[in-house]
Every structure is written in C-alpha cells, then in structure tokens.
Amino acid sequence: MTTRHALVGCGSRGVEHLQALVAVPGAEIAACCDLDTDRLAESADQFDVPLRATKIDDLAAVGALDLVHVATMPSVRWPAVKALVDLRPRAILIEKPLATLPSEAARMFAACHEAGIGLFVNHQVPWHPAWPRVRRRLQAGAIGRITHVRASSMGSLFEQGSHLFDLLRYLLDDVASLATDSHSATRPWLLAQATGERARLPPHPGPAHTAGVLAVADDWHIAFECGCRSPRWPGTNAYWLNLGIEITGTRGTLGCSTNRGWWLHTPHESHSEARDYFDDDAPAQVAFLQSVVRSLDNPDAHSCGPVQARVSWNCILATQRSALLGRPVDPRDGATDQEITAFRRRLAGHS
Ligand SMILES: NC(=O)c1ccc[n+]([C@@H]2O[C@H](COP(=O)([O-])OP(=O)(O)OC[C@H]3O[C@@H](n4cnc5c(N)ncnc54)[C@H](O)[C@@H]3O)[C@@H](O)[C@H]2O)c1
C-alpha cells in the first residue's frame, strides 16, 4: 500500500519519524514543516523531501496526505492539529504527551472526530520485543493471580509518565478498560501526591515528581511514581531510560524496564532477557508506524487511536487532580483546565 506522509516538527524526534518512514514499505515522505529553517533544510535534504514549509498552511501545496506526523513539543500540539484539520489528511499522528491542558486534548479529539480524521498518539514502546513477552507470560498465568503492581519512571509525569500509563494499559486489561465506561469491577480510583513546579525537560509541564496509587481491581493496586527521585531500575543509569513495571503475583514476579529488559522469577523458574532500548526503538517505531498505516480507516480499533490513547492522558490528568484535591478521583473523569491551572499555581507556591 502506498501512503503519503508529512512531518511537522523536525527536531530530534521528528527526524526519528523520518528515519522510520524510510523503512515503512510504500511510505512516501511528501513534505516537512518547521519554523526553524536550518532544521527544516537539514531534514529535507537528508531525506530528499520534495516540499519544505515553514507554515503548516503551506502544506496544502503537497496535495492529499494519508498521515501527518506532529513531533512538536506539547504546547504546540493543539495549534498544529487545528491547522492540519483544515488540510483534511486521512489521519494525524501526534507525539506524546497529548497536550499541556485538558481542553487542548479535548479539542483535538473533537476536531478530528468531526472532520473524520483519525488521531493517533505515538506510544511505540509496546512494539519493543520485551513488552509483548511479558504480556504473553502474564496472560498465560506464569505468576498466578496478580497481587500488586509497581510502576515508575525517572522522567516526569508529562514526559515519561505518558509511556508508563500506556504500558500499564498494554499489560493489564483492567487498566485498558478505563478507555470505556463499561468497567465491571468496583469504581476505579487514583490517589496521588506531587511536588516540584518544573519537569527536568522544561518544555514538558510540571509536576517534577508524583507518586500515587491506581486501583482498577478489587484485590490488587498499582503503585506508581514519575520523576527524577524515583528509584533506579537495575540496569543502565540514563535517567529517562529508567522506566519499568513489575507485577507481583501469587506465584512469582514478572517485570520489564527500558534500561534493562524483562525478567520472570518464580520458585521454579528464574529467567531474564537483557534488551538495549536503542537497538529496539528504531524497529519498534517502524512496526508501530506500519500498524498505524494499516489502521488508517479504523483508528478507534488501534491501541494508540483516539479511544485507548485517552487512558494514559486521563491518568496524567487524574494524578494532578487528585494531588490538588487531596482525595481519590476516578481516573476516567480526567480534569478541567481550571483544576490543572490551580494545581500548577500551587506547585509554584502561589496558593
Ligand atoms: N515517543 C517517544 O519515544 C519520544 C521520544 C522523544 C521525544 N518525544 C516527544 O516528541 C516531542 C518532540 O520532541 P523533540 O525533542 O524532537 O522536540 P524539539 O523541540 O527538539 O523539536 C520540535 C520541533 O518543532 C518545531 N516547531 C515548533 N512549533 C512549530 C510549528 N508551529 N510549526 C512547525 N514546527 C514547529 C520546532 O522548531 C522544533 O524544531 C515531545 O513531545 C517529546 O516528548 C517522544
């Protein structure tokens, strides 16, 4: 299948999208867009891209597009998507995290839905080989009945928390069910605390550090933590690779981290497989893009489409809302702009 692609945002992540597209069969890179003319020229030259634009509106000159990749920082996500909706591509793929405020994400979902444009969020980590191996063993009952889950990232809530909650959705069906209202267990809840106004990577909004509990089942909970004070997972030291999930069950423990690989320990079996994030990420991004291309006509069915992508985003919002209100909240309720703004003011010491 031939598909025509454009990229908005030629920073380091945008270039990784271009590198992956080269390996996607039938993908044509039709246009690149960046405000920064040096970055634009460098990417367009490297990938031999025919149309280069400094304004999103100018992408209209390239004709029909199947997928526009938006790899700007999150503060520019909604304005970029808004401009792209007028161009009517078949679908838009945005980098994580979705946005900086709840209303921006809601507008993106609504504008794309009304225009019949698919919206996908780039959570590619489940396409790394280690995570499906953990999921398969979990589903095969390797550790028995789940009793406890812990999940942490040294990257902040908006930065790596987006991947962390998406991986919880991927591994645990009870978390995935937060995408719909048909949750059959007791009402889910999330209780969190937070500190620090600034994330370590400033274009991602604070809080710098969060810790909390997410309950989606009657008899086990997820303890989560995002921020640079989170404990290191055994493995390489790079702070943003320190993202992992360990699931404990009645018969053992099963886990995976992006700085190490995956492991399974039971009284009868001890197994681990070392993985290198960088070796795995490029092919994972290619496989992820191929899956998006296959789902262009049915984005709701894709695990990073507009239905499932809300799980991670709503958990990010609920973490802040719970920290603001000082009580458990239903993660499906997300938060309002007023709550997130009030929370940021409090973190900054203004209230
Ligand atoms: N999925 C992943 O594993 C992964 C990995 C790294 C980064 N990311 C995410 O990717 C995003 C981008 O990260 P980055 O490090 O490449 O950022 P960056 O700031 O280096 O690059 C963003 C680019 O967007 C351009 N830009 C901004 N506004 C624009 C506009 N209106 N029109 C056109 N271009 C515009 C900027 O000039 C810049 O070149 C972030 O949200 C980050 O969290 C995801």
The ligand as a Gaussian input file, in Angstrom:
#p B3LYP/6-31G(d) Opt

LIG

0 1
 N        7.750000       8.619000      21.610000
 C        8.996000       8.776000      22.074000
 O        9.662000       7.823000      22.468000
 C        9.582000      10.159000      22.118000
 C       10.979000      10.332000      22.172000
 C       11.486000      11.637000      22.207000
 C       10.620000      12.721000      22.200000
 N        9.264000      12.501000      22.153000
 C        8.323000      13.637000      22.139000
 O        8.431000      14.286000      20.875000
 C        8.137000      15.668000      21.018000
 C        9.225000      16.491000      20.329000
 O       10.461000      16.269000      20.968000
 P       11.827000      16.899000      20.369000
 O       12.875000      16.596000      21.368000
 O       12.045000      16.482000      18.951000
 O       11.460000      18.471000      20.412000
 P       12.226000      19.701000      19.748000
 O       11.790000      20.932000      20.474000
 O       13.675000      19.402000      19.598000
 O       11.621000      19.742000      18.262000
 C       10.351000      20.274000      17.999000
 C       10.419000      20.993000      16.665000
 O        9.113000      21.512000      16.370000
 C        9.276000      22.767000      15.734000
 N        8.031000      23.548000      15.831000
 C        7.514000      24.154000      16.922000
 N        6.367000      24.778000      16.591000
 C        6.144000      24.546000      15.284000
 C        5.116000      24.921000      14.378000
 N        4.075000      25.668000      14.752000
 N        5.214000      24.533000      13.095000
 C        6.269000      23.784000      12.689000
 N        7.275000      23.387000      13.507000
 C        7.209000      23.766000      14.791000
 C       10.452000      23.407000      16.466000
 O       11.034000      24.456000      15.703000
 C       11.372000      22.213000      16.651000
 O       12.297000      22.072000      15.587000
 C        7.983000      15.924000      22.527000
 O        6.617000      15.981000      22.854000
 C        8.626000      14.704000      23.171000
 O        8.039000      14.364000      24.415000
 C        8.753000      11.254000      22.088000

